[in-house]
Amino acid sequence: MEFLRGGRPEQVEVRLREDLDARISGRRLDDRLDGMMLVRVPERMRLPGALVEEVRRNSRAWQSGLRAGDVIVAVNQARVRDLAELRGRFPHSEDELALEIRRRGVAYLVPLD
């Protein structure tokens, strides 16, 4: 990038990168998670896992029963502490995929086809 500083031209190299441990599309993890966005769980919630920030209506994630506000706490019974750990569980090699979620304090198991 080029710019002027004090009337003199300056040049710097800029690299942009996405912070995949802060926010990630479900589709980047697995096609069965298409249609949802995942983010870090806010500290005020005091829960381990990854927060489902949004779910597009009629997407695969929506049809599986996932909704905005769900917190994913396990993948195939393997607990996840945060979004980075959830991301580390993918790509998923098994055919079956089941997410354990918390919704309004209640635990649910969500199988994904």
Secondary structure, DSSP 8 states (H G I E B T S, - for coil): -EEEETTEEEE--------TTTEEEHHHH-GGGTTEEEEE--GGG---SEEEEEE-TTSHHHHHT--TT-EEEEETTEE-SSHHHHHHT-S--SS-EEEEEEETTEEEEEEE-
